[in-house]
């Protein structure tokens, strides 16, 4: 029997290779976009979500 207190370590997720695709985008395009994007846009916090009327 297995002990439920023991946790199975999950393998670390590896980054996709340069020629693979992430979703529908090639990884090399995503890396190019992130290299060309200014730092102040990357660190910008997301817009607050609006509460829906109930």
Secondary structure, DSSP 8 states (H G I E B T S, - for coil): ---TT------------TTSEETTEEHHHHHHHHHHS-HHHHS-----------
